[in-house]
């Protein structure tokens, strides 16, 4: 499965965090809990350029994100595909991610690329090519 169906889009939009997996230099998986936002069929994650996850993506060009609902029966799905680190035109995506982090009704005013570069911020973009391990989506809570 590779396409984001309406059910998967609803699931992604209802959840703000997931476990990001990248490939460390050794080839072993590296995982970290991250906030994310969706841009059509892409997933966006704000991070620092110096973080290992950003360096992993720069080197390997791949990442996956496991997203899990937080109510029984704990629906989940894994979204994976090519990934890249963006440093240009990242003000609006960063604002969208910050809106998800804070739960605000509106995103904050986007910062400039220069302001974000000054604090080491980049955006990781995962182009979802594969959706796997889909469990309990659409199942009644309880």
MDAnalysis code that builds the backbone (N, CA, C; Angstrom):
import MDAnalysis as mda
import numpy as np

u = mda.Universe.empty(426, n_residues=142, atom_resindex=np.repeat(np.arange(142), 3), trajectory=True)
u.add_TopologyAttr("name", ["N", "CA", "C"] * 142)
u.add_TopologyAttr("resid", np.arange(1, 143))
u.add_TopologyAttr("resname", ["UNK", "UNK", "UNK", "UNK", "UNK", "UNK", "UNK", "UNK", "UNK", "UNK", "UNK", "UNK", "UNK", "UNK", "UNK", "UNK", "UNK", "UNK", "UNK", "UNK", "UNK", "UNK", "UNK", "UNK", "UNK", "UNK", "UNK", "UNK", "UNK", "UNK", "UNK", "UNK", "UNK", "UNK", "UNK", "UNK", "UNK", "UNK", "UNK", "UNK", "UNK", "UNK", "UNK", "UNK", "UNK", "UNK", "UNK", "UNK", "UNK", "UNK", "UNK", "UNK", "UNK", "UNK", "UNK", "UNK", "UNK", "UNK", "UNK", "UNK", "UNK", "UNK", "UNK", "UNK", "UNK", "UNK", "UNK", "UNK", "UNK", "UNK", "UNK", "UNK", "UNK", "UNK", "UNK", "UNK", "UNK", "UNK", "UNK", "UNK", "UNK", "UNK", "UNK", "UNK", "UNK", "UNK", "UNK", "UNK", "UNK", "UNK", "UNK", "UNK", "UNK", "UNK", "UNK", "UNK", "UNK", "UNK", "UNK", "UNK", "UNK", "UNK", "UNK", "UNK", "UNK", "UNK", "UNK", "UNK", "UNK", "UNK", "UNK", "UNK", "UNK", "UNK", "UNK", "UNK", "UNK", "UNK", "UNK", "UNK", "UNK", "UNK", "UNK", "UNK", "UNK", "UNK", "UNK", "UNK", "UNK", "UNK", "UNK", "UNK", "UNK", "UNK", "UNK", "UNK", "UNK", "UNK", "UNK", "UNK", "UNK", "UNK"])
u.atoms.positions = np.array([
    [0.862, -1.174, 0.000],
    [0.000, 0.000, 0.000],
    [0.908, 1.237, 0.000],
    [0.623, 2.212, -0.855],
    [1.451, 3.385, -0.918],
    [0.680, 4.683, -0.920],
    [-0.581, 4.622, -1.256],
    [-1.379, 5.830, -1.379],
    [-1.989, 6.203, -0.036],
    [-2.009, 7.524, 0.229],
    [-2.681, 7.985, 1.436],
    [-4.172, 8.078, 1.150],
    [-4.903, 7.109, 1.644],
    [-6.350, 7.079, 1.487],
    [-6.977, 8.141, 2.393],
    [-8.232, 8.489, 2.176],
    [-8.885, 9.435, 3.087],
    [-8.827, 8.977, 4.549],
    [-8.945, 7.687, 4.777],
    [-8.874, 7.156, 6.145],
    [-7.488, 7.392, 6.753],
    [-6.428, 7.193, 5.959],
    [-5.066, 7.423, 6.446],
    [-4.811, 8.910, 6.679],
    [-5.317, 9.764, 5.789],
    [-5.173, 11.215, 5.959],
    [-5.840, 11.652, 7.260],
    [-7.042, 11.161, 7.505],
    [-7.759, 11.493, 8.749],
    [-6.965, 11.032, 9.974],
    [-6.397, 9.837, 9.888],
    [-5.591, 9.306, 10.986],
    [-4.361, 10.181, 11.234],
    [-3.647, 10.536, 10.169],
    [-2.464, 11.388, 10.322],
    [-2.837, 12.745, 10.906],
    [-3.914, 13.329, 10.414],
    [-4.310, 14.650, 10.882],
    [-4.794, 14.637, 12.329],
    [-5.228, 13.477, 12.819],
    [-5.730, 13.366, 14.195],
    [-4.617, 13.101, 15.210],
    [-3.415, 12.811, 14.738],
    [-2.300, 12.480, 15.635],
    [-1.121, 13.393, 15.333],
    [-0.427, 13.837, 16.393],
    [0.632, 14.831, 16.219],
    [2.037, 14.286, 16.337],
    [2.189, 13.100, 16.899],
    [3.531, 12.565, 17.126],
    [3.676, 11.170, 16.535],
    [4.904, 10.822, 16.263],
    [5.206, 9.494, 15.760],
    [6.647, 9.153, 16.073],
    [7.006, 7.914, 15.821],
    [8.380, 7.474, 16.025],
    [9.066, 7.457, 14.663],
    [10.049, 8.344, 14.521],
    [10.816, 8.453, 13.295],
    [11.924, 7.412, 13.315],
    [12.079, 6.701, 12.210],
    [13.181, 5.748, 12.073],
    [14.045, 6.177, 10.896],
    [15.349, 6.217, 11.144],
    [16.338, 6.490, 10.104],
    [17.414, 5.415, 10.219],
    [18.297, 5.382, 9.232],
    [19.389, 4.403, 9.248],
    [20.666, 5.094, 9.714],
    [21.201, 4.638, 10.851],
    [22.464, 5.180, 11.368],
    [23.607, 4.773, 10.436],
    [24.755, 5.389, 10.618],
    [25.912, 5.092, 9.783],
    [26.236, 3.599, 9.808],
    [25.997, 2.936, 10.921],
    [26.272, 1.505, 11.059],
    [25.271, 0.647, 10.278],
    [24.173, 1.287, 9.825],
    [23.109, 0.546, 9.152],
    [22.002, 0.128, 10.099],
    [22.234, 0.282, 11.369],
    [21.212, -0.068, 12.357],
    [20.165, 1.034, 12.446],
    [18.948, 0.673, 12.850],
    [17.905, 1.706, 12.936],
    [18.159, 2.666, 14.093],
    [17.803, 3.927, 13.844],
    [17.833, 4.953, 14.886],
    [16.407, 5.475, 14.978],
    [15.883, 5.613, 16.185],
    [14.501, 6.043, 16.364],
    [14.415, 7.225, 17.308],
    [13.466, 8.106, 17.038],
    [13.205, 9.203, 17.971],
    [11.757, 9.650, 17.826],
    [11.212, 10.104, 18.931],
    [9.836, 10.601, 18.964],
    [9.835, 12.021, 18.410],
    [8.945, 12.301, 17.435],
    [8.905, 13.613, 16.796],
    [7.463, 14.067, 16.593],
    [7.287, 15.381, 16.560],
    [6.040, 15.965, 16.085],
    [6.137, 16.049, 14.570],
    [4.997, 15.992, 13.894],
    [5.010, 16.073, 12.434],
    [3.779, 16.819, 11.951],
    [3.850, 17.256, 10.704],
    [2.699, 17.829, 10.006],
    [2.629, 17.154, 8.641],
    [1.458, 17.190, 8.048],
    [1.269, 16.592, 6.727],
    [1.129, 17.696, 5.691],
    [1.778, 17.508, 4.552],
    [1.644, 18.400, 3.398],
    [1.287, 17.516, 2.210],
    [-0.013, 17.406, 1.919],
    [-0.506, 16.456, 0.917],
    [-0.042, 15.053, 1.293],
    [0.743, 14.398, 0.441],
    [1.209, 13.035, 0.726],
    [2.602, 13.006, 1.359],
    [3.106, 14.150, 1.792],
    [4.417, 14.220, 2.435],
    [4.257, 14.485, 3.922],
    [5.218, 14.009, 4.696],
    [5.257, 14.267, 6.132],
    [6.431, 15.186, 6.414],
    [6.213, 16.179, 7.278],
    [7.210, 17.192, 7.582],
    [7.586, 17.141, 9.055],
    [8.882, 17.221, 9.317],
    [9.398, 17.175, 10.683],
    [10.428, 18.279, 10.825],
    [10.320, 19.090, 11.850],
    [11.310, 20.125, 12.118],
    [12.347, 19.555, 13.067],
    [13.614, 19.815, 12.756],
    [14.698, 19.328, 13.608],
    [15.885, 20.269, 13.486],
    [16.934, 19.965, 14.203],
    [18.182, 20.722, 14.095],
    [19.104, 20.019, 13.109],
    [19.799, 20.795, 12.314],
    [20.693, 20.238, 11.286],
    [21.750, 19.325, 11.889],
    [22.152, 19.601, 13.117],
    [23.222, 18.821, 13.754],
    [22.748, 17.488, 14.329],
    [21.448, 17.287, 14.415],
    [20.915, 16.042, 14.981],
    [21.246, 14.848, 14.097],
    [21.432, 13.711, 14.730],
    [21.781, 12.487, 14.001],
    [20.720, 12.122, 12.973],
    [19.444, 12.339, 13.304],
    [18.380, 11.976, 12.358],
    [18.499, 12.777, 11.066],
    [18.856, 14.053, 11.174],
    [19.031, 14.877, 9.971],
    [20.242, 14.396, 9.173],
    [21.311, 14.074, 9.858],
    [22.510, 13.581, 9.176],
    [22.246, 12.218, 8.531],
    [21.472, 11.374, 9.208],
    [21.110, 10.072, 8.624],
    [20.364, 10.251, 7.307],
    [19.401, 11.174, 7.293],
    [18.609, 11.400, 6.085],
    [19.476, 12.008, 4.983],
    [20.355, 12.920, 5.342],
    [21.266, 13.493, 4.336],
    [22.086, 12.386, 3.673],
    [22.523, 11.430, 4.467],
    [23.377, 10.350, 3.966],
    [22.578, 9.287, 3.212],
    [21.441, 8.863, 3.773],
    [20.722, 7.709, 3.214],
    [19.567, 8.084, 2.285],
    [18.979, 9.273, 2.507],
    [17.844, 9.676, 1.693],
    [16.566, 8.900, 1.983],
    [16.442, 8.350, 3.192],
    [15.274, 7.528, 3.528],
    [14.896, 7.735, 4.989],
    [13.576, 7.603, 5.276],
    [13.082, 7.631, 6.656],
    [11.698, 7.004, 6.691],
    [11.272, 6.634, 7.889],
    [9.902, 6.166, 8.085],
    [9.376, 6.734, 9.390],
    [8.056, 6.824, 9.454],
    [7.401, 7.348, 10.640],
    [6.277, 6.408, 11.021],
    [6.334, 5.892, 12.256],
    [5.262, 5.068, 12.807],
    [4.378, 5.973, 13.655],
    [3.106, 6.030, 13.304],
    [2.154, 6.864, 14.023],
    [1.153, 5.947, 14.716],
    [0.858, 6.271, 15.983],
    [-0.031, 5.437, 16.776],
    [-1.084, 6.313, 17.441],
    [-2.324, 5.864, 17.377],
    [-3.385, 6.536, 18.116],
    [-3.220, 6.269, 19.606],
    [-3.823, 7.113, 20.425],
    [-3.586, 7.007, 21.868],
    [-4.797, 6.552, 22.663],
    [-5.775, 5.983, 21.969],
    [-6.949, 5.402, 22.611],
    [-7.099, 3.972, 22.118],
    [-7.533, 3.037, 23.002],
    [-7.764, 1.672, 22.541],
    [-8.701, 1.664, 21.345],
    [-8.475, 0.870, 20.369],
    [-7.529, -0.237, 20.272],
    [-6.141, 0.160, 19.757],
    [-5.751, 1.429, 19.900],
    [-4.431, 1.928, 19.530],
    [-4.111, 1.679, 18.051],
    [-4.849, 2.347, 17.163],
    [-4.568, 2.200, 15.735],
    [-3.153, 2.674, 15.416],
    [-2.574, 2.116, 14.367],
    [-1.223, 2.515, 13.988],
    [-0.984, 2.235, 12.517],
    [0.043, 2.906, 11.996],
    [0.481, 2.685, 10.617],
    [1.892, 3.218, 10.482],
    [2.646, 2.644, 9.542],
    [4.018, 3.068, 9.270],
    [4.050, 3.667, 7.866],
    [4.621, 4.874, 7.771],
    [4.705, 5.629, 6.525],
    [6.181, 5.794, 6.187],
    [6.604, 5.309, 5.019],
    [8.027, 5.381, 4.698],
    [8.255, 5.787, 3.258],
    [9.472, 6.272, 2.998],
    [9.829, 6.661, 1.650],
    [11.059, 7.529, 1.616],
    [11.369, 8.047, 0.432],
    [12.528, 8.925, 0.290],
    [12.361, 10.154, 1.181],
    [13.463, 10.597, 1.730],
    [13.428, 11.756, 2.616],
    [14.564, 12.703, 2.241],
    [14.324, 13.967, 2.533],
    [15.354, 14.966, 2.282],
    [15.310, 16.025, 3.368],
    [16.424, 16.727, 3.511],
    [16.517, 17.829, 4.459],
    [16.401, 19.125, 3.676],
    [15.434, 19.936, 4.072],
    [15.187, 21.215, 3.399],
    [15.727, 22.366, 4.231],
    [16.307, 23.355, 3.549],
    [16.812, 24.553, 4.216],
    [16.255, 25.829, 3.588],
    [15.549, 25.693, 2.468],
    [14.977, 26.848, 1.773],
    [13.457, 26.753, 1.787],
    [12.829, 27.902, 1.925],
    [11.358, 27.978, 1.952],
    [10.765, 27.115, 3.064],
    [11.415, 27.143, 4.231],
    [10.968, 26.285, 5.334],
    [10.180, 27.041, 6.409],
    [9.973, 28.346, 6.213],
    [9.199, 29.114, 7.196],
    [7.781, 28.596, 7.364],
    [6.999, 28.497, 6.264],
    [5.627, 27.994, 6.405],
    [5.544, 26.554, 6.920],
    [6.384, 25.606, 6.425],
    [6.292, 24.253, 7.001],
    [6.652, 24.219, 8.488],
    [7.651, 25.011, 8.881],
    [8.033, 25.053, 10.298],
    [6.876, 25.600, 11.126],
    [6.196, 26.629, 10.623],
    [5.043, 27.188, 11.337],
    [3.926, 26.157, 11.464],
    [3.701, 25.367, 10.405],
    [2.662, 24.326, 10.458],
    [2.994, 23.271, 11.507],
    [4.270, 22.907, 11.593],
    [4.694, 21.924, 12.596],
    [4.532, 22.512, 13.997],
    [4.916, 23.777, 14.180],
    [4.780, 24.427, 15.490],
    [3.314, 24.520, 15.901],
    [2.419, 24.740, 14.929],
    [0.984, 24.747, 15.235],
    [0.558, 23.393, 15.788],
    [1.063, 22.320, 15.186],
    [0.727, 20.969, 15.667],
    [1.287, 20.748, 17.073],
    [2.501, 21.244, 17.319],
    [3.117, 21.067, 18.642],
    [2.295, 21.775, 19.715],
    [1.904, 23.007, 19.433],
    [1.203, 23.806, 20.441],
    [-0.291, 23.540, 20.491],
    [-0.856, 22.988, 19.405],
    [-2.299, 22.782, 19.350],
    [-3.063, 24.073, 19.104],
    [-2.370, 25.124, 18.646],
    [-3.006, 26.417, 18.385],
    [-3.981, 26.308, 17.214],
    [-4.980, 27.187, 17.218],
    [-5.971, 27.199, 16.148],
    [-5.354, 27.646, 14.825],
    [-4.365, 28.523, 14.884],
    [-3.702, 29.049, 13.692],
    [-2.189, 28.879, 13.840],
    [-1.484, 28.715, 12.712],
    [-0.022, 28.623, 12.807],
    [0.576, 29.972, 13.180],
    [1.744, 29.971, 13.818],
    [2.409, 31.242, 14.106],
    [2.907, 31.879, 12.815],
    [3.286, 33.127, 12.901],
    [3.861, 33.821, 11.748],
    [5.139, 33.089, 11.320],
    [5.247, 32.724, 10.034],
    [6.451, 32.005, 9.590],
    [7.711, 32.844, 9.762],
    [8.781, 32.174, 10.172],
    [10.086, 32.823, 10.267],
    [10.766, 32.762, 8.905],
    [11.773, 33.605, 8.732],
    [12.528, 33.588, 7.477],
    [13.525, 32.430, 7.498],
    [13.982, 32.041, 6.310],
    [15.008, 31.004, 6.217],
    [16.268, 31.417, 6.977],
    [16.631, 32.697, 6.901],
    [17.826, 33.180, 7.609],
    [17.658, 33.041, 9.121],
    [16.474, 33.393, 9.638],
    [16.228, 33.260, 11.084],
    [16.290, 31.796, 11.515],
    [15.708, 30.915, 10.709],
    [15.727, 29.485, 11.048],
    [17.136, 28.919, 10.939],
    [17.902, 29.348, 9.939],
    [19.288, 28.900, 9.788],
    [20.137, 29.365, 10.976],
    [19.850, 30.546, 11.483],
    [20.620, 31.082, 12.610],
    [20.473, 30.228, 13.866],
    [19.346, 29.526, 13.985],
    [19.155, 28.653, 15.151],
    [19.318, 27.178, 14.784],
    [19.766, 26.921, 13.546],
    [20.079, 25.555, 13.127],
    [18.895, 24.711, 12.709],
    [17.737, 25.328, 12.469],
    [16.532, 24.581, 12.124],
    [16.506, 24.204, 10.655],
    [16.060, 22.979, 10.403],
    [15.813, 22.456, 9.063],
    [14.484, 21.713, 9.093],
    [13.986, 21.345, 7.920],
    [12.767, 20.542, 7.837],
    [13.087, 19.263, 7.080],
    [12.689, 18.147, 7.655],
    [12.795, 16.855, 6.988],
    [11.474, 16.597, 6.277],
    [11.556, 16.255, 5.005],
    [10.364, 15.927, 4.219],
    [10.439, 14.461, 3.827],
    [9.434, 13.689, 4.226],
    [9.318, 12.281, 3.824],
    [8.228, 12.194, 2.768],
    [8.593, 11.749, 1.577],
    [7.618, 11.523, 0.511],
    [7.089, 10.100, 0.695],
    [5.883, 9.973, 1.176],
    [5.346, 8.658, 1.513],
    [5.160, 7.830, 0.243],
    [5.951, 6.783, 0.147],
    [5.848, 5.829, -0.966],
    [5.194, 4.531, -0.539],
    [5.317, 4.237, 0.737],
    [4.821, 2.959, 1.242],
    [4.125, 3.166, 2.578],
    [2.970, 2.549, 2.715],
    [2.253, 2.524, 3.987],
    [2.133, 1.064, 4.371],
    [2.590, 0.722, 5.572],
    [2.578, -0.675, 6.003],
    [2.132, -0.773, 7.457],
    [1.980, -2.001, 7.910],
    [1.620, -2.283, 9.307],
    [0.414, -1.457, 9.756],
    [-0.597, -1.360, 8.905],
    [-1.802, -0.616, 9.234],
    [-2.676, -1.505, 10.121],
    [-2.962, -1.010, 11.329],
    [-3.733, -1.784, 12.307],
    [-4.818, -0.958, 12.944],
    [-6.014, -1.489, 12.994],
    [-7.149, -0.956, 13.749],
    [-7.645, 0.402, 13.282],
    [-7.284, 0.862, 12.098],
    [-7.858, 2.115, 11.607],
    [-9.338, 1.896, 11.367],
    [-10.133, 2.809, 11.834],
    [-11.573, 2.693, 11.650],
    [-12.247, 1.798, 12.678],
    [-11.468, 1.163, 13.552],
    [-12.067, 0.304, 14.583],
    [-12.674, 1.192, 15.670],
    [-13.778, 0.786, 16.237],
    [-14.378, 1.594, 17.296],
    [-13.468, 1.672, 18.509],
    [-13.379, 2.846, 19.105],
    [-12.585, 3.024, 20.314],
    [-13.258, 2.274, 21.452],
    [-12.441, 1.863, 22.389],
    [-13.061, 1.233, 23.530],
    [-12.296, 0.116, 24.004],
])
